[in-house]
Amino acid sequence: MGNKLLQSKIFSFLLIYIYICYIFYMYILIGKTFSSIEGYNYSIEIDYYSVFINGFLAFLPSIFLFSKPNQNKPSSIILLVLYLIHIIPSIIFPTFLKKFAIEFFWQLFISISFSIFVIIYFLLDKYKIRFPKIPYLKLLQKFYTIMLFLISIFIFTYLLYEFKGINYISIFHVYDVRNLYKETVNPLISYIVINSGYILSPFLILYSFTRKKLILKILFFTLGTLLSIIIFSNTGFKSVAFMWIFILIIYLYLKKIKIQYLPLKFLTFFIFFLFFLHILAIVLNLDFIYLHWIRRLLLSAGMNTTYFYDYIINHDLYFLKNAPLTISINYFGTYGSANTGLIGDGLTRYLFLGIYFNYLILFFILKILDSLYRYVTFSYRTMLLALTFPISYALSYSKTTSIFLTYGFLLIIFLFYWRIYVKKKNLSSFNCSSTV
């Protein structure tokens, strides 16, 4: 067992090293490809001393993140995804800005603060420090299925009425649709759209795989895909169009493996999936599209976080209102929304105090998800693990406080916080308890 743990740690560190090199390479490639676009015209002539220092700082949190590679729970997935698409790029990107070439304070702070958070969380988990017990909700399986169906039908019908149907739009021409949506949308619709696109639609599709009856499989899969289609066609949100596909792939992968050494297995899947898409893009001559996707998924959070820090320090600010718009105007020359998550978002609200506050929110999010996971059966555990990805993505690219209402965290609690049982067998098939 000891040798297996050691081997998994070494392999994890090797994969992280490869991934850090990949992020360096992709920033160079993106800088070459989009050099004519404001915000991407940074210098790709890098100083190797800065590469070494920032590479080490990017690698440092992995030592603590994989100190217990058999952490098999949602928190391990969220921390890993945050590390991959938010922390590492935020440490690497300053390498390409000359003003950061000899100053490493910002990168050091990100690396150390995230490492300390991981250490504290794992220590508290080791000593089983939990929240007080809260009574769970009990429901028959068939009533849960009916409730889920009625909620889904109501939301789909409401969106169909508000949007006046399903429109055909190209995946490559979404900005006009997106701008029109943002200009006309009301707050209620915006909450429903993101919650449904990020959580409910993928959940319905995954739920279809847990049903034995073919009619229920078809029904819930169809509802889930239709929800995704109507949202994408009327909002232009590409993340909604692809989110359910990626979550489904994660779910099917997790179903095939034993839930042991989960962080390592997820890391392996994530990196090999990236390389597979890269090779596929080259073979099909779609490398430009691949670069767009990588830029959005892996690189933008690091760029925006760095620009947030640069703007706030240069202007000696403690609070920055409408930060995404301000950064978009000043660094990208557009009236857009340069969003970032955990680190950058916290920085805009009283600097480092805001970041510490975001870490506190993250702590509660992780504890609640780990609690839900602890008391559900395998098929629902796999669903919950797969659905942690959109939460991780939102934590990397959005205000941390927006996770609860806007990005579906409360919806996840509602969907999983039930003790569902089958009356005939008198057994719990979805045993969700109450300890947080």
C-alpha positions as CSV (number, residue, x, y, z in Angstrom):
1,M,0.0,0.0,0.0
2,G,2.9,2.3,0.8
3,N,4.6,1.7,-2.5
4,K,1.3,2.4,-4.3
5,L,0.9,5.7,-2.5
6,L,4.4,6.7,-3.4
7,Q,4.0,5.7,-7.0
8,S,0.8,7.7,-7.3
9,K,2.4,10.8,-5.8
10,I,5.4,10.6,-8.2
11,F,3.1,10.1,-11.2
12,S,0.9,13.0,-10.0
13,F,3.9,15.3,-9.8
14,L,5.1,14.2,-13.2
15,L,1.7,15.0,-14.7
16,I,1.6,18.4,-13.0
17,Y,5.1,19.2,-14.4
18,I,3.9,18.3,-17.9
19,Y,0.8,20.4,-17.4
20,I,2.8,23.4,-16.3
21,C,5.0,23.1,-19.4
22,Y,1.9,22.8,-21.5
23,I,0.4,26.0,-20.0
24,F,3.7,27.9,-20.7
25,Y,3.6,26.6,-24.3
26,M,0.0,27.5,-24.8
27,Y,0.5,31.1,-23.6
28,I,3.3,31.4,-26.1
29,L,1.2,29.9,-28.9
30,I,-1.8,32.1,-28.0
31,G,0.5,35.1,-27.9
32,K,1.7,34.3,-31.4
33,T,-1.7,33.5,-32.9
34,F,-3.6,36.5,-31.4
35,S,-0.8,39.0,-31.2
36,S,-2.9,41.5,-33.2
37,I,-5.6,41.5,-30.6
38,E,-5.3,43.9,-27.6
39,G,-4.7,42.1,-24.4
40,Y,-2.9,39.2,-26.2
41,N,-0.1,41.3,-27.6
42,Y,2.2,40.4,-24.7
43,S,5.9,39.6,-25.1
44,I,6.6,35.9,-25.8
45,E,10.3,36.5,-25.4
46,I,10.5,35.2,-21.8
47,D,13.3,35.3,-19.2
48,Y,14.3,31.8,-18.2
49,Y,14.9,32.8,-14.6
50,S,11.3,33.9,-14.4
51,V,10.2,30.7,-16.0
52,F,12.0,28.7,-13.4
53,I,10.7,30.7,-10.4
54,N,7.1,30.9,-11.6
55,G,7.2,27.3,-12.7
56,F,8.3,26.3,-9.2
57,L,5.7,28.5,-7.5
58,A,3.0,26.9,-9.8
59,F,4.3,23.4,-8.9
60,L,4.5,24.0,-5.1
61,P,0.7,23.6,-4.2
62,S,0.7,20.1,-5.8
63,I,3.0,18.9,-3.1
64,F,0.2,19.5,-0.6
65,L,-2.6,18.7,-2.9
66,F,-1.3,15.2,-3.5
67,S,0.0,14.6,0.0
68,K,-3.0,12.4,0.4
69,P,-3.7,11.1,-3.2
70,N,-6.5,8.8,-1.9
71,Q,-8.8,11.8,-1.0
72,N,-11.9,10.5,-2.8
73,K,-14.5,13.2,-2.4
74,P,-15.9,16.3,-4.2
75,S,-13.5,18.7,-2.4
76,S,-10.5,16.9,-4.0
77,I,-11.9,17.4,-7.5
78,I,-12.8,21.1,-6.9
79,L,-9.4,21.9,-5.4
80,L,-7.7,20.1,-8.3
81,V,-9.7,21.8,-11.0
82,L,-9.2,25.2,-9.3
83,Y,-5.5,24.5,-9.2
84,L,-5.4,23.5,-12.9
85,I,-7.5,26.3,-14.5
86,H,-7.1,29.1,-12.0
87,I,-4.1,28.9,-9.8
88,I,-1.5,27.6,-12.2
89,P,-2.4,30.0,-15.1
90,S,-2.5,32.9,-12.6
91,I,1.1,32.2,-11.5
92,I,2.4,31.4,-15.0
93,F,1.0,34.4,-17.0
94,P,3.0,37.1,-15.2
95,T,6.1,35.6,-16.8
96,F,5.0,37.2,-20.1
97,L,4.7,40.7,-18.7
98,K,8.0,42.6,-18.3
99,K,6.9,44.5,-15.3
100,F,6.6,41.1,-13.4
101,A,9.9,39.8,-14.7
102,I,11.8,40.6,-11.5
103,E,8.9,40.9,-9.1
104,F,7.4,37.6,-7.8
105,F,5.4,38.8,-4.8
106,W,2.0,38.3,-6.5
107,Q,2.8,34.8,-7.7
108,L,4.3,33.9,-4.4
109,F,1.2,35.0,-2.6
110,I,-1.1,33.0,-4.8
111,S,1.1,29.9,-4.4
112,I,1.5,30.1,-0.7
113,S,-2.1,31.1,0.1
114,F,-3.6,28.3,-1.9
115,S,-1.1,25.8,-0.4
116,I,-2.0,26.9,3.2
117,F,-5.7,26.6,2.4
118,V,-5.2,23.0,1.1
119,I,-3.1,22.1,4.2
120,I,-5.7,23.6,6.6
121,Y,-8.7,21.9,4.9
122,F,-7.0,18.5,4.8
123,L,-6.0,18.8,8.5
124,L,-9.5,19.7,9.6
125,D,-10.8,16.8,7.5
126,K,-8.3,14.4,9.0
127,Y,-9.5,15.3,12.5
128,K,-13.2,15.0,11.3
129,I,-14.2,18.5,12.2
130,R,-17.7,18.8,10.8
131,F,-20.8,21.0,11.0
132,P,-23.7,20.2,13.3
133,K,-26.2,17.6,12.1
134,I,-29.2,18.9,10.2
135,P,-32.3,16.6,9.6
136,Y,-32.4,15.1,6.1
137,L,-35.4,15.0,3.8
138,K,-37.0,11.6,3.1
139,L,-38.8,10.8,-0.2
140,L,-39.9,7.8,-2.2
141,Q,-37.9,7.2,-5.3
142,K,-41.0,7.4,-7.6
143,F,-42.0,10.7,-6.0
144,Y,-38.5,12.1,-6.5
145,T,-38.6,11.1,-10.2
146,I,-42.1,12.8,-10.5
147,M,-40.9,15.9,-8.7
148,L,-37.8,16.1,-11.0
149,F,-39.9,15.6,-14.1
150,L,-42.5,18.3,-13.1
151,I,-39.8,20.9,-12.2
152,S,-38.0,20.2,-15.5
153,I,-41.2,20.5,-17.6
154,F,-42.1,23.7,-15.9
155,I,-38.7,25.3,-16.5
156,F,-38.6,24.1,-20.1
157,T,-42.1,25.4,-20.8
158,Y,-41.3,28.8,-19.1
159,L,-38.1,29.2,-21.1
160,L,-39.9,28.2,-24.3
161,Y,-42.5,30.9,-23.6
162,E,-40.1,33.6,-22.7
163,F,-37.7,33.0,-25.6
164,K,-40.5,32.3,-28.1
165,G,-39.0,29.0,-29.3
166,I,-35.7,27.5,-30.2
167,N,-33.5,29.4,-32.7
168,Y,-30.8,28.0,-34.9
169,I,-27.4,29.7,-34.4
170,S,-23.9,28.7,-35.4
171,I,-21.5,27.8,-32.6
172,F,-19.0,30.2,-34.3
173,H,-21.4,33.3,-34.4
174,V,-22.9,33.7,-31.0
175,Y,-21.8,37.2,-29.9
176,D,-24.8,39.1,-31.5
177,V,-27.2,36.6,-29.8
178,R,-25.3,37.0,-26.5
179,N,-25.4,40.8,-26.6
180,L,-29.1,40.9,-27.4
181,Y,-29.8,38.5,-24.5
182,K,-27.8,40.6,-22.0
183,E,-29.6,43.7,-23.1
184,T,-33.1,42.3,-22.7
185,V,-32.9,39.6,-20.0
186,N,-34.6,40.1,-16.7
187,P,-33.0,38.9,-13.4
188,L,-35.3,35.9,-13.0
189,I,-34.5,34.5,-16.4
190,S,-30.8,35.0,-15.9
191,Y,-30.9,32.9,-12.7
192,I,-32.9,30.1,-14.4
193,V,-30.7,30.1,-17.5
194,I,-27.4,29.6,-15.7
195,N,-28.8,27.2,-13.0
196,S,-30.5,25.1,-15.7
197,G,-27.6,25.2,-18.2
198,Y,-24.8,24.4,-15.7
199,I,-26.6,22.0,-13.3
200,L,-30.1,21.0,-14.1
201,S,-29.6,20.0,-17.7
202,P,-26.5,17.9,-17.0
203,F,-28.2,16.4,-13.9
204,L,-31.2,15.3,-16.0
205,I,-28.9,13.6,-18.5
206,L,-26.9,11.8,-15.8
207,Y,-30.1,10.9,-14.0
208,S,-31.3,9.1,-17.2
209,F,-28.4,6.7,-16.9
210,T,-29.5,5.7,-13.4
211,R,-33.0,4.7,-14.5
212,K,-33.9,1.1,-15.4
213,K,-36.9,1.8,-17.6
214,L,-36.2,2.7,-21.1
215,I,-39.0,5.3,-21.2
216,L,-37.5,7.2,-18.3
217,K,-34.0,7.0,-19.8
218,I,-35.3,8.6,-23.0
219,L,-37.5,11.1,-21.2
220,F,-34.8,12.6,-18.9
221,F,-32.1,12.5,-21.5
222,T,-34.3,14.3,-24.0
223,L,-35.4,16.9,-21.4
224,G,-31.8,17.5,-20.4
225,T,-30.6,18.0,-24.0
226,L,-33.6,20.2,-24.9
227,L,-32.9,22.5,-22.0
228,S,-29.4,22.9,-23.1
229,I,-30.4,23.6,-26.7
230,I,-33.0,26.2,-25.9
231,I,-30.6,28.0,-23.5
232,F,-27.7,28.0,-26.0
233,S,-29.9,29.0,-29.0
234,N,-31.3,32.1,-27.2
235,T,-28.3,33.2,-25.1
236,G,-25.2,32.2,-27.1
237,F,-23.5,30.7,-24.1
238,K,-21.1,28.2,-25.6
239,S,-20.2,26.9,-22.1
240,V,-23.8,25.7,-21.8
241,A,-23.7,24.0,-25.2
242,F,-20.6,22.0,-24.2
243,M,-20.9,21.7,-20.4
244,W,-23.3,18.7,-20.4
245,I,-21.2,16.8,-22.9
246,F,-18.0,17.2,-20.8
247,I,-19.9,16.3,-17.6
248,L,-21.3,13.2,-19.3
249,I,-17.8,12.2,-20.4
250,I,-16.5,12.6,-16.8
251,Y,-19.5,10.7,-15.4
252,L,-19.0,7.7,-17.8
253,Y,-15.2,7.7,-17.0
254,L,-15.8,7.7,-13.3
255,K,-18.4,4.9,-13.6
256,K,-15.8,2.7,-15.2
257,I,-13.1,3.2,-12.6
258,K,-12.8,2.4,-8.9
259,I,-13.2,5.6,-6.8
260,Q,-9.7,5.3,-5.4
261,Y,-6.9,7.7,-5.9
262,L,-9.5,10.0,-7.4
263,P,-7.4,13.2,-7.8
264,L,-4.7,11.2,-9.7
265,K,-7.3,9.5,-12.0
266,F,-9.1,12.8,-12.7
267,L,-5.8,14.5,-13.4
268,T,-4.8,11.7,-15.8
269,F,-8.1,11.9,-17.5
270,F,-8.0,15.7,-17.8
271,I,-4.5,15.9,-19.3
272,F,-5.0,13.0,-21.7
273,F,-8.3,14.5,-22.8
274,L,-6.6,17.8,-23.6
275,F,-3.8,16.1,-25.6
276,F,-6.4,13.9,-27.4
277,L,-8.3,17.0,-28.5
278,H,-5.1,18.7,-29.5
279,I,-4.1,15.8,-31.8
280,L,-7.6,15.6,-33.1
281,A,-7.6,19.3,-33.9
282,I,-4.3,19.0,-35.8
283,V,-5.6,16.0,-37.8
284,L,-8.9,17.7,-38.7
285,N,-7.2,21.1,-39.3
286,L,-9.2,22.6,-36.4
287,D,-6.2,23.9,-34.4
288,F,-7.5,27.5,-34.5
289,I,-10.8,26.4,-32.9
290,Y,-8.8,24.3,-30.3
291,L,-6.8,27.4,-29.4
292,H,-10.0,29.4,-28.9
293,W,-11.3,26.7,-26.6
294,I,-8.0,26.4,-24.6
295,R,-7.8,30.2,-24.3
296,R,-11.3,30.3,-22.8
297,L,-11.0,27.2,-20.6
298,L,-7.5,27.3,-19.3
299,L,-5.8,30.6,-20.0
300,S,-8.3,33.5,-19.6
301,A,-8.6,33.1,-15.8
302,G,-4.9,33.5,-15.4
303,M,-4.7,36.5,-17.7
304,N,-7.6,38.3,-16.1
305,T,-6.4,37.7,-12.6
306,T,-3.0,39.2,-13.5
307,Y,-4.7,42.2,-15.1
308,F,-6.9,42.7,-12.1
309,Y,-3.8,42.8,-9.8
310,D,-1.9,45.1,-12.2
311,Y,-4.8,47.6,-12.5
312,I,-5.6,47.7,-8.8
313,I,-1.9,48.2,-7.8
314,N,-1.2,50.8,-10.4
315,H,-4.3,52.8,-9.4
316,D,-3.8,52.2,-5.6
317,L,-7.3,50.9,-5.1
318,Y,-8.9,49.0,-2.3
319,F,-12.2,48.3,-4.0
320,L,-13.0,48.1,-7.7
321,K,-16.6,48.2,-8.8
322,N,-17.6,46.6,-12.1
323,A,-14.1,45.1,-12.3
324,P,-14.8,42.8,-15.3
325,L,-16.0,45.7,-17.4
326,T,-13.1,48.0,-16.3
327,I,-10.5,45.3,-17.1
328,S,-12.1,44.5,-20.4
329,I,-12.0,48.2,-21.4
330,N,-8.5,49.0,-20.2
331,Y,-6.7,45.8,-21.2
332,F,-8.7,44.3,-24.1
333,G,-10.2,47.5,-25.6
334,T,-13.7,46.1,-25.6
335,Y,-16.9,46.7,-23.6
336,G,-17.0,43.1,-22.5
337,S,-16.7,41.2,-19.3
338,A,-13.2,40.0,-18.3
339,N,-14.2,37.7,-15.5
340,T,-12.1,35.9,-13.1
341,G,-12.8,33.9,-9.9
342,L,-11.4,33.1,-6.5
343,I,-8.2,35.1,-6.4
344,G,-9.0,38.0,-8.8
345,D,-12.6,38.5,-7.5
346,G,-11.4,38.6,-3.9
347,L,-8.7,41.2,-4.8
348,T,-11.3,43.6,-6.1
349,R,-13.0,43.7,-2.6
350,Y,-10.5,45.1,-0.1
351,L,-7.4,43.4,-1.6
352,F,-6.0,40.5,0.4
353,L,-8.9,40.6,2.9
354,G,-11.3,39.9,0.0
355,I,-9.2,36.9,-1.0
356,Y,-9.2,35.5,2.5
357,F,-13.0,35.9,2.6
358,N,-13.3,34.0,-0.7
359,Y,-11.2,31.2,0.8
360,L,-13.6,31.1,3.8
361,I,-16.6,30.8,1.4
362,L,-14.7,28.0,-0.5
363,F,-14.2,26.2,2.7
364,F,-17.9,26.0,3.4
365,I,-18.7,25.0,-0.2
366,L,-16.3,22.1,0.1
367,K,-17.5,20.9,3.5
368,I,-21.2,20.9,2.3
369,L,-20.4,19.0,-0.9
370,D,-18.2,16.4,1.0
371,S,-21.2,15.9,3.4
372,L,-23.6,15.3,0.6
373,Y,-21.1,12.8,-1.0
374,R,-20.6,10.9,2.3
375,Y,-24.1,9.6,2.5
376,V,-25.2,8.8,-1.1
377,T,-24.9,5.5,-3.0
378,F,-22.3,4.9,-5.7
379,S,-24.4,6.0,-8.8
380,Y,-25.4,9.2,-7.1
381,R,-21.8,9.8,-5.8
382,T,-20.6,9.5,-9.4
383,M,-23.2,12.1,-10.5
384,L,-22.2,14.5,-7.7
385,L,-18.5,14.1,-8.5
386,A,-19.2,14.9,-12.2
387,L,-21.3,17.9,-11.3
388,T,-18.5,19.4,-9.2
389,F,-16.8,20.5,-12.5
390,P,-19.2,23.3,-13.3
391,I,-18.9,24.5,-9.7
392,S,-15.1,24.5,-10.1
393,Y,-15.4,26.3,-13.4
394,A,-17.6,29.0,-11.9
395,L,-15.2,29.4,-8.9
396,S,-12.4,30.0,-11.4
397,Y,-14.3,32.5,-13.6
398,S,-17.0,34.2,-11.5
399,K,-17.6,36.0,-8.3
400,T,-17.3,33.5,-5.5
401,T,-20.5,34.7,-3.8
402,S,-22.4,34.1,-7.1
403,I,-21.9,30.4,-6.8
404,F,-24.8,30.0,-4.5
405,L,-27.7,31.4,-6.5
406,T,-26.4,32.0,-10.0
407,Y,-24.3,29.0,-10.7
408,G,-26.3,26.3,-9.1
409,F,-24.7,25.4,-5.8
410,L,-28.1,25.7,-3.9
411,L,-29.7,23.7,-6.7
412,I,-27.1,20.9,-6.2
413,I,-28.0,20.8,-2.5
414,F,-31.7,20.6,-3.3
415,L,-31.1,17.8,-5.8
416,F,-28.9,15.7,-3.6
417,Y,-30.2,16.5,-0.1
418,W,-32.8,13.7,0.0
419,R,-33.0,10.3,1.5
420,I,-34.6,8.5,-1.3
421,Y,-35.8,5.0,-0.7
422,V,-37.7,2.2,-2.6
423,K,-40.8,1.2,-0.7
424,K,-41.0,-2.5,-1.8
425,K,-37.4,-3.4,-0.7
426,N,-37.5,-1.0,2.3
427,L,-33.9,0.0,1.3
428,S,-32.4,3.4,0.7
429,S,-31.3,3.8,-2.9
430,F,-30.1,7.3,-2.5
431,N,-29.1,7.6,1.1
432,C,-28.3,11.2,1.8
433,S,-27.7,12.0,5.5
434,S,-27.4,15.1,7.4
435,T,-23.9,15.7,8.7
436,V,-22.1,18.5,7.0
